[in-house]
Amino acid sequence: MEREDGEVTRLARRWSEGDDDAFDRLIELVYDDLRRIAHRHVRDTGGHETLGTTALVHEAYLRIGGAHGGDWPSRASFLAFCSKAMRRILIDYARERRAGKRGGDRVRVALTPEAAAVEGDIASVLALDEALVWLEARDASLVRIAECRYFGGLSVSETADALGVSSRTVDRGWARARAYLKQRLER
């Protein structure tokens, strides 16, 4: 694993310097991790009204493919970057669906419990995004920790590595981020 981590870091560096071939090799190495992260995002957003795991990985591949110039000093930091891109994709998708529900492609649908659940899931995704934006304005480091831990599924030590902080800082930050987000979402 350590050897693979070094290869991921090396390829990420080459890609950030403009080597597109390195990007394809990099994605091959982390594809299973990306699927795991995407599955977590899809599961946490209700799954049935968002993109599927494979579609989310492929959409992220397309979006992040042009992000030359990034700095990913470790596998964990690259995966955190990919996780954030996936979160943005799901938020954009939820906003598009919400806009469509406001009359974009108007179709008459009977109000059923299932239809109400889909709207609730979209509202939850958008509410979480609004809470994260609110928290980022107050303490961006807490949002980075939340993205790594919750969305990326990274461990405390992986998050510390990705962010270049101590594990203790991650523990404290994760507790604070959860408390702030819970408080904000309960409003």
C-alpha positions as CSV (number, residue, x, y, z in Angstrom):
1,M,0.0,0.0,0.0
2,E,2.8,2.4,0.9
3,R,4.4,1.8,-2.5
4,E,1.0,2.5,-4.2
5,D,0.6,5.6,-2.1
6,G,4.0,6.9,-3.4
7,E,2.9,6.1,-7.0
8,V,-0.3,7.9,-6.6
9,T,1.5,11.0,-5.2
10,R,4.1,10.8,-8.0
11,L,1.4,10.6,-10.7
12,A,-0.7,13.3,-9.1
13,R,2.4,15.6,-9.2
14,R,3.0,14.7,-12.9
15,W,-0.6,15.3,-13.8
16,S,-0.7,18.7,-12.0
17,E,2.3,19.7,-14.2
18,G,0.3,18.9,-17.3
19,D,0.9,15.2,-18.0
20,D,-2.5,13.9,-19.1
21,D,-1.2,10.3,-19.4
22,A,-0.4,10.4,-15.7
23,F,-4.0,11.3,-15.0
24,D,-5.3,8.2,-16.7
25,R,-2.8,6.0,-14.8
26,L,-3.7,7.8,-11.6
27,I,-7.4,7.1,-12.0
28,E,-6.6,3.4,-12.6
29,L,-4.8,3.2,-9.3
30,V,-7.5,4.9,-7.3
31,Y,-10.6,3.8,-9.2
32,D,-11.8,1.4,-6.4
33,D,-11.3,4.2,-3.8
34,L,-13.3,6.6,-6.1
35,R,-16.1,4.0,-6.3
36,R,-16.1,3.6,-2.5
37,I,-16.3,7.4,-2.1
38,A,-19.0,7.8,-4.7
39,H,-21.0,5.0,-3.2
40,R,-20.9,6.8,0.2
41,H,-22.0,10.1,-1.4
42,V,-24.8,8.4,-3.3
43,R,-25.9,6.5,-0.2
44,D,-25.9,9.6,1.9
45,T,-28.0,11.6,-0.5
46,G,-30.7,9.0,-0.8
47,G,-29.4,7.3,-3.9
48,H,-32.7,6.8,-5.7
49,E,-33.0,10.4,-7.0
50,T,-29.4,11.2,-7.6
51,L,-26.7,9.9,-9.9
52,G,-25.6,6.3,-9.4
53,T,-22.1,5.4,-8.1
54,T,-20.6,4.6,-11.6
55,A,-22.2,7.7,-13.1
56,L,-20.8,9.9,-10.3
57,V,-17.3,8.5,-10.7
58,H,-17.4,9.1,-14.4
59,E,-18.8,12.6,-14.0
60,A,-16.0,13.3,-11.5
61,Y,-13.4,11.9,-13.9
62,L,-14.6,14.4,-16.6
63,R,-14.7,17.3,-14.2
64,I,-11.4,16.9,-12.5
65,G,-9.6,15.9,-15.6
66,G,-8.9,19.5,-16.4
67,A,-7.7,20.6,-13.0
68,H,-4.0,20.9,-13.7
69,G,-2.0,22.8,-11.2
70,G,-3.3,21.3,-8.0
71,D,-1.1,20.3,-5.1
72,W,-1.7,16.8,-3.8
73,P,1.1,15.8,-1.5
74,S,-0.5,12.4,-0.7
75,R,-3.0,9.8,-1.8
76,A,-5.3,11.0,0.9
77,S,-5.2,14.6,-0.2
78,F,-5.9,13.6,-3.8
79,L,-8.9,11.5,-2.7
80,A,-10.2,14.4,-0.6
81,F,-10.0,16.6,-3.7
82,C,-12.0,14.0,-5.7
83,S,-14.6,13.6,-2.9
84,K,-15.2,17.4,-2.9
85,A,-15.6,17.3,-6.6
86,M,-18.2,14.5,-6.2
87,R,-20.1,16.5,-3.6
88,R,-20.2,19.5,-5.9
89,I,-21.6,17.3,-8.7
90,L,-24.4,16.0,-6.5
91,I,-25.2,19.5,-5.3
92,D,-25.4,20.8,-8.9
93,Y,-27.5,17.8,-9.8
94,A,-29.9,18.4,-6.9
95,R,-30.2,22.1,-7.9
96,E,-31.0,21.2,-11.5
97,R,-33.7,18.7,-10.3
98,R,-35.2,21.3,-8.0
99,A,-35.2,23.9,-10.8
100,G,-37.0,21.3,-13.0
101,K,-39.6,20.7,-10.2
102,R,-40.3,24.4,-10.2
103,G,-41.7,24.2,-13.7
104,G,-38.7,23.7,-16.0
105,D,-40.0,20.6,-17.8
106,R,-43.5,20.6,-16.3
107,V,-45.2,17.2,-16.1
108,R,-48.3,16.5,-14.0
109,V,-47.5,13.9,-11.3
110,A,-49.7,12.6,-8.6
111,L,-48.5,13.4,-5.1
112,T,-47.5,10.2,-3.5
113,P,-45.3,9.4,-0.5
114,E,-42.5,8.4,-2.9
115,A,-42.6,11.7,-4.7
116,A,-42.5,13.6,-1.4
117,A,-39.5,11.6,-0.3
118,V,-37.5,12.5,-3.4
119,E,-38.1,16.2,-2.8
120,G,-37.1,15.7,0.8
121,D,-33.8,14.1,-0.2
122,I,-33.0,17.0,-2.6
123,A,-33.9,19.5,0.2
124,S,-31.5,17.6,2.5
125,V,-28.6,17.7,0.1
126,L,-29.1,21.4,-0.5
127,A,-29.6,22.1,3.3
128,L,-26.3,20.3,4.0
129,D,-24.5,22.3,1.3
130,E,-25.9,25.6,2.7
131,A,-24.7,24.5,6.2
132,L,-21.2,23.7,4.9
133,V,-21.1,27.1,3.1
134,W,-22.2,28.8,6.3
135,L,-19.5,26.9,8.3
136,E,-16.8,27.6,5.7
137,A,-17.4,31.3,6.1
138,R,-16.7,30.9,9.9
139,D,-13.9,28.2,9.8
140,A,-12.8,26.7,6.5
141,S,-10.6,24.2,8.3
142,L,-13.6,22.5,9.9
143,V,-15.2,22.1,6.5
144,R,-12.1,20.5,5.1
145,I,-12.1,18.0,8.0
146,A,-15.8,17.3,7.4
147,E,-15.3,16.7,3.7
148,C,-12.5,14.3,4.4
149,R,-14.1,12.4,7.2
150,Y,-17.8,12.3,6.2
151,F,-17.7,12.6,2.4
152,G,-14.4,11.0,1.7
153,G,-14.7,8.3,4.3
154,L,-11.1,9.0,5.3
155,S,-9.8,7.9,8.7
156,V,-8.5,10.4,11.3
157,S,-4.9,9.6,10.3
158,E,-5.7,9.9,6.6
159,T,-7.5,13.2,7.1
160,A,-4.5,14.5,9.2
161,D,-2.2,13.4,6.4
162,A,-4.4,15.0,3.7
163,L,-4.6,18.3,5.5
164,G,-1.1,18.4,7.0
165,V,-2.3,18.6,10.6
166,S,-2.2,16.4,13.7
167,S,-4.6,13.6,14.4
168,R,-5.6,15.4,17.6
169,T,-6.5,18.5,15.5
170,V,-8.7,16.4,13.3
171,D,-10.5,14.8,16.2
172,R,-11.2,18.2,17.8
173,G,-12.2,19.7,14.4
174,W,-14.4,16.8,13.5
175,A,-16.3,17.1,16.8
176,R,-16.7,20.9,16.4
177,A,-17.8,20.5,12.7
178,R,-20.4,17.9,13.6
179,A,-21.8,20.1,16.4
180,Y,-22.0,23.3,14.2
181,L,-23.6,21.4,11.3
182,K,-26.1,19.7,13.6
183,Q,-27.0,23.0,15.1
184,R,-27.3,24.7,11.7
185,L,-29.4,21.8,10.2
186,E,-31.8,21.7,13.1
187,R,-32.9,25.3,12.3
